[in-house]
Amino acid sequence: MSAKNHHRASAYASLAFLLAIGAAAAGPAEQWHPWRFTRNISDTQAGTLNYFPAGPDLLSHSSGDIADLRILDETGAETPYVVRSSIAVVKNPPLPVKIRENSFVPGKYTQLVLDLGADAMFHNRVALGTPETDFIVWVEVDAGDDAHTWRIVTERAPISRFRKEGLVGNQIVGYSENNARYLRVQIRETGHKFPVTDAQVFPSYHSERNVIPPLWITLQAARAPDADAADGKTEWTLDLGSEHVQISSLDFTTDTQEFFRGVRVSVSNDGKEWLPGGGGEIYRYMGDSRRQESLRVWANNYSRDRFWKIEILDGNDRPLSGVKLSATMSPQLILFRPAPGHSYRVIYGNDRAQQPQYDLNRTLHITADEQAFADHLGPEQQNSGYEDPRPFSERHPELLWGALALAVVALGYTGLRTMRRPPATQQ
């Protein structure tokens, strides 16, 4: 072979090698072509528990329940994962309790005496079950070891429900931690006996540490309310930019020192037609020698909506002074165990993908002393091999409408010719 031909063959071989490398690095294998987006996963720790959050930047281009999310290694092989909101302490169930007294003192209060048993664990919350639909009442909680001598553990705390406004309110009262056998609950409704059907007392201890604590991402920085709210309401309208991004909590700040207000949440896909989305209440007041305050409303809306309307129900009171609202989300966490010697990427963006089924979802066992490592996602990239998985008619609706228009024209032309054709003469 001449030197010229040898150099030419070497150049072709080098070019073929580079093209092969480029093809391998260009994107996932053919089976993953219906997935539109990909991001590299960095800082993985092999052989241990790894995780990364499914934040707004990923959710906005994925299916609503991230059913399309897949983790692939450098060969295109699928890697199992599980989804969790956090890996936290095990919540303890309510303590066994008996209602020993349920009485009414006219003009003063309804009184309950709760018995937690001789070996009561430490506790700090009581939930009251009631059929009442619309109320705000104050509650005092006392603790005692013999049901005769009492000490105040919370002097003044509210319970509420706003059924007319579509809000469930709050019927849980917190108090100073103690392990007394008896609790005395006085509900300060003076006009009639306040109906209580059941009570639950919750333990105050935790049995495990947080392996992965909940993460928080700011969706809306603190801002003042909208200027065009109706009388009796303070209002914000939020556009999250995608129906796949969900608010976890609404947080308020205000200069007002004494208040108790209901908060109503409405949701919409188009910003025009609104549906109920839950709500709660916010308050600040002086209790037993210290301030009681709750300025966070948990968002329990499980639908997929882009627009959110948040209203503070002021009633006949003045709007809260200097009030601002911020919104945050607690993202779901994607947990997996990387294998040694492999690199990984995440792919998403396929609305037709089904939720994956992995053994890991049933076999993953995390101990309280396990260490978890946070990974990082690189910038979003288009899958170079992306192929739209939708049928041809869905990808090109203009052709369908064009064919329909042609059919209408053809039918119209045929009808017109039929109308102009002279009737056949009878013989």
C-alpha positions in Angstrom: 0.0 0.0 0.0 1.4 3.4 -0.9 2.0 6.0 1.8 -0.8 8.1 0.4 -3.3 5.2 0.6 -2.0 4.3 4.0 -2.6 7.8 5.3 -6.1 7.8 3.7 -7.0 4.5 5.4 -5.7 5.7 8.7 -7.8 8.9 8.4 -10.9 6.9 7.6 -10.3 4.6 10.6 -9.8 7.6 12.9 -13.0 9.2 11.5 -15.0 6.0 12.0 -13.7 5.7 15.6 -14.6 9.3 16.4 -18.1 8.8 14.9 -18.6 5.7 17.0 -17.6 7.6 20.2 -19.9 10.5 19.2 -22.8 8.1 18.6 -22.3 6.5 21.9 -22.1 9.8 23.7 -24.9 11.5 21.8 -27.8 10.1 23.8 -29.5 7.1 25.2 -30.2 3.9 23.2 -33.0 3.6 20.7 -35.5 2.3 23.2 -35.2 5.7 25.1 -35.7 7.9 22.0 -39.3 8.8 23.1 -37.8 10.6 26.1 -37.1 14.2 25.3 -34.8 15.5 28.0 -31.7 14.2 29.8 -29.4 15.4 32.6 -26.2 14.0 33.9 -26.0 12.9 37.6 -22.8 13.9 39.3 -21.2 13.4 42.8 -22.6 9.9 43.1 -21.2 7.7 45.9 -21.1 4.0 44.8 -22.6 1.3 47.0 -24.5 3.7 49.2 -27.8 5.4 49.3 -27.9 8.4 46.9 -30.7 10.9 46.2 -31.6 14.0 44.3 -34.7 16.2 44.5 -37.3 16.3 41.7 -37.5 20.1 41.7 -39.5 22.6 39.5 -36.8 22.6 36.7 -37.3 18.8 36.3 -41.1 18.7 36.9 -41.9 21.4 34.4 -40.8 19.1 31.5 -41.9 15.7 33.0 -45.3 14.0 33.4 -47.3 15.1 36.4 -46.5 12.2 38.6 -42.9 11.8 37.3 -43.9 8.4 35.9 -41.6 9.0 32.9 -38.5 9.5 35.0 -35.7 6.9 34.4 -32.2 6.6 35.6 -29.7 5.1 33.1 -26.1 4.1 33.3 -23.5 4.9 30.6 -24.6 1.7 28.7 -28.2 2.7 28.6 -29.2 0.1 31.2 -32.1 1.1 33.5 -31.3 1.6 37.2 -34.0 1.1 39.8 -35.0 4.0 42.1 -37.7 4.8 44.7 -39.5 8.0 45.4 -39.8 9.4 48.9 -40.7 12.8 50.4 -38.1 12.3 53.1 -36.4 9.5 55.1 -37.4 10.7 58.6 -38.5 9.5 62.0 -41.3 7.0 62.4 -44.4 8.8 63.6 -45.9 7.4 66.7 -49.6 6.6 66.8 -52.0 8.3 69.3 -51.9 7.1 72.9 -54.9 5.1 74.2 -57.3 7.5 76.0 -60.6 7.3 77.8 -63.1 10.2 78.2 -63.9 10.1 81.9 -66.0 13.3 81.9 -67.9 15.3 79.2 -69.9 18.0 81.0 -71.1 21.6 80.5 -71.0 24.5 82.9 -73.7 27.0 81.6 -72.2 30.4 80.8 -68.6 29.1 81.2 -67.4 26.0 79.3 -67.6 22.4 78.1 -65.2 20.3 80.2 -63.6 17.0 79.3 -61.4 14.8 81.5 -59.2 12.4 79.6 -57.5 9.4 81.2 -54.2 8.2 79.5 -53.6 5.3 81.9 -51.2 4.8 84.8 -48.1 4.5 82.6 -48.7 7.4 80.2 -45.8 8.3 77.9 -44.8 12.0 77.4 -47.4 13.8 75.3 -47.9 17.3 74.0 -51.0 17.5 71.7 -54.7 16.7 71.9 -57.1 16.4 68.9 -60.8 16.9 69.5 -63.4 15.3 67.3 -66.6 17.3 66.9 -69.6 17.5 64.4 -69.7 21.3 64.7 -69.3 22.9 61.2 -68.5 26.5 61.7 -66.7 27.8 64.8 -63.7 29.4 66.4 -63.5 28.7 70.2 -60.7 29.0 72.8 -59.5 26.0 74.7 -57.6 25.6 78.0 -55.7 22.4 78.8 -54.6 21.4 82.3 -52.6 18.3 83.4 -53.0 16.3 86.6 -51.8 13.1 88.2 -54.9 12.4 90.2 -57.8 14.2 88.4 -58.2 16.6 91.4 -55.1 18.8 91.4 -54.4 20.6 88.0 -51.7 22.6 86.5 -52.2 24.7 83.3 -50.2 23.4 80.3 -51.8 25.7 77.8 -53.9 28.7 78.9 -55.5 29.8 75.6 -55.4 28.0 72.2 -57.9 28.1 69.3 -59.7 25.3 67.6 -61.8 26.1 64.5 -63.6 24.9 61.4 -65.0 27.0 58.5 -67.3 24.7 56.6 -69.1 27.5 54.9 -65.8 28.6 53.4 -64.8 25.1 52.5 -62.0 25.0 55.1 -61.4 22.1 57.6 -59.8 24.4 60.1 -57.7 23.0 63.0 -58.9 20.9 66.0 -55.5 20.1 67.5 -54.3 21.9 70.6 -50.6 21.8 71.5 -49.4 22.1 75.1 -46.3 21.8 77.3 -44.8 18.3 77.2 -45.7 16.2 80.3 -46.5 12.6 81.2 -49.5 13.3 83.5 -52.2 10.6 83.5 -55.1 13.0 83.2 -55.8 16.0 81.0 -58.6 18.4 81.6 -59.8 20.2 78.5 -62.1 23.3 78.9 -63.7 24.6 75.7 -64.8 28.2 76.2 -68.1 28.2 74.4 -70.5 29.8 76.9 -73.9 29.6 75.1 -74.3 25.8 74.8 -72.5 22.5 75.3 -69.8 22.1 72.7 -70.2 18.6 71.2 -67.1 16.4 71.4 -67.4 12.9 70.1 -63.8 11.7 70.6 -60.3 12.8 71.6 -56.8 11.7 70.7 -53.6 12.4 72.6 -50.2 12.3 70.7 -46.8 11.3 72.1 -44.1 13.9 72.0 -41.0 11.8 71.5 -39.2 10.6 68.3 -37.7 7.1 68.0 -35.3 7.6 65.0 -33.2 10.3 63.5 -33.7 12.0 60.1 -31.6 10.1 57.5 -32.8 12.6 54.9 -34.7 15.6 56.3 -37.4 17.3 54.1 -36.0 19.7 51.6 -37.6 23.1 50.8 -37.5 25.0 47.5 -38.9 28.6 47.3 -41.5 29.0 44.5 -42.6 32.5 45.3 -40.6 35.0 47.3 -42.4 37.0 49.9 -44.6 39.6 48.2 -47.5 42.0 49.0 -51.1 41.1 48.1 -52.8 41.9 44.9 -54.2 45.4 44.7 -57.7 44.5 43.3 -59.0 42.2 46.0 -62.7 42.4 47.0 -63.7 43.9 50.3 -63.3 41.6 53.3 -60.4 39.7 51.6 -56.7 39.9 51.1 -55.7 38.1 48.0 -52.8 36.8 46.0 -52.8 35.0 42.6 -49.8 32.9 41.8 -48.7 31.5 38.4 -46.4 28.5 38.9 -45.6 28.3 35.2 -46.5 24.6 35.1 -49.3 22.4 36.3 -46.7 19.8 37.5 -45.2 22.1 40.2 -47.1 21.8 43.5 -47.0 24.1 46.5 -46.3 22.4 49.8 -46.8 25.4 52.2 -47.9 29.0 52.3 -46.1 31.3 54.7 -47.3 34.7 55.9 -45.6 37.6 57.6 -47.4 40.6 59.1 -47.0 43.4 61.6 -50.4 42.8 63.2 -50.0 41.5 66.8 -53.5 40.0 67.6 -55.5 38.2 65.0 -57.1 34.9 63.9 -58.0 34.6 60.2 -59.1 31.8 57.9 -57.2 31.2 54.7 -58.9 29.8 51.6 -57.0 28.3 48.6 -58.5 28.0 45.1 -56.8 26.5 42.0 -57.2 26.8 38.3 -55.7 25.4 35.0 -56.4 28.6 33.1 -56.6 31.4 35.7 -60.3 31.9 34.9 -62.3 29.0 36.3 -61.5 28.3 40.0 -62.0 25.2 42.1 -61.6 24.7 45.9 -58.0 23.8 46.9 -58.1 23.6 50.7 -56.9 26.2 53.2 -56.4 26.7 56.9 -56.0 29.5 59.4 -53.3 31.8 60.6 -53.1 33.5 64.0 -51.1 35.4 66.6 -52.1 36.1 70.2 -50.9 36.2 73.8 -51.3 32.9 75.6 -50.1 31.8 79.0 -47.3 34.4 79.4 -46.0 33.8 75.9 -47.1 34.5 72.3 -48.9 31.8 70.4 -48.4 32.0 66.6 -49.1 30.0 63.5 -48.4 31.7 60.1 -48.0 28.7 57.9 -50.8 27.0 55.9 -50.1 23.5 54.5 -51.2 23.0 51.0 -53.1 19.7 50.7 -54.2 20.1 47.1 -53.4 17.0 45.1 -54.7 18.1 41.7 -52.4 19.5 39.0 -53.0 23.2 38.6 -50.8 26.0 37.3 -52.7 28.9 39.0 -53.3 29.4 42.7 -55.4 32.0 44.5 -54.8 32.5 48.2 -57.3 34.6 50.2 -57.1 35.7 53.8 -60.8 36.0 55.0 -60.7 39.4 56.8 -64.5 39.6 57.4 -65.3 43.0 59.0 -61.7 43.4 60.4 -59.1 45.6 58.8 -56.6 43.7 56.5 -53.4 42.6 58.3 -50.8 45.2 58.4 -47.8 44.7 56.1 -48.8 41.2 55.2 -46.8 39.3 52.7 -47.0 35.7 51.3 -44.3 33.3 50.2 -44.8 29.8 48.8 -42.5 26.8 49.0 -42.5 23.2 47.9 -41.0 20.1 49.5 -39.8 18.1 46.5 -40.0 14.4 46.2 -36.6 12.7 46.5 -35.3 10.1 44.0 -33.4 7.5 45.9 -31.1 4.9 44.3 -27.9 2.9 44.9 -25.2 3.6 42.3 -22.9 0.6 41.3 -19.1 1.0 41.4 -17.5 2.1 38.1 -20.6 3.5 36.5 -21.9 6.9 35.6 -25.5 7.9 35.5 -28.0 10.2 33.8 -31.7 10.9 34.3 -34.1 11.0 31.4 -37.7 12.4 31.3 -40.2 14.1 29.1 -42.4 11.3 27.8 -46.1 11.8 28.7 -46.9 8.3 27.5 -44.5 6.5 29.8 -46.0 4.2 32.5 -44.9 4.2 36.1 -41.9 1.8 36.4 -42.2 -1.2 38.7 -39.0 -2.0 40.6 -38.3 -4.6 43.3 -36.3 -1.9 45.1 -39.6 -0.2 46.0 -40.5 -3.2 48.2 -37.0 -4.3 49.3 -35.3 -1.0 50.2 -34.4 -1.0 53.9 -32.9 2.1 55.5 -31.6 2.0 59.0 -31.5 4.9 61.3 -27.7 5.1 61.3 -27.4 4.9 57.5 -25.7 7.8 55.6 -27.3 9.2 52.5 -25.5 11.3 49.8 -26.9 14.2 47.8 -26.2 14.1 44.1 -26.4 17.0 41.7 -28.1 17.2 38.3 -26.3 18.8 35.4 -28.0 21.3 33.0 -31.0 20.0 31.0 -30.2 18.7 27.5 -32.3 17.6 24.5 -32.1 13.9 23.8 -30.3 14.0 20.4 -32.2 10.8 19.4 -35.6 12.1 20.4 -38.5 10.7 18.5 -42.0 12.0 19.2 -44.0 8.9 20.5 -47.4 10.3 19.5 -49.3 8.9 16.5 -48.8 10.8 13.2 -52.3 12.3 13.4 -51.5 13.8 16.8 -48.2 15.1 15.7 -49.7 16.8 12.6 -53.2 17.8 13.4 -53.1 20.5 10.7 -53.1 17.7 8.1 -56.3 16.2 9.6 -58.0 19.5 9.6 -56.9 20.1 6.0 -58.3 16.8 4.9 -61.5 17.6 6.7 -61.7 21.0 4.9 -61.1 19.3 1.6 -63.8 16.8 2.3 -66.3 19.6 3.1 -65.3 21.4 -0.1 -65.7 18.3 -2.1 -69.1 17.5 -0.6 -70.2 21.1 -1.2 -69.1 21.0 -4.8 -70.9 17.6 -5.4 -74.1 19.0 -3.8 -73.9 22.2 -5.9 -73.5 20.2 -9.2 -76.4 18.0 -8.2 -78.6 21.0 -7.6 -77.6 22.5 -11.0 -78.1 19.3 -13.0 -81.5 19.4 -14.9 -84.0 16.8 -13.9 -84.2 13.8 -16.2 -87.1 14.0 -18.7 -89.7 11.3 -18.4 -90.3 9.2 -21.5 
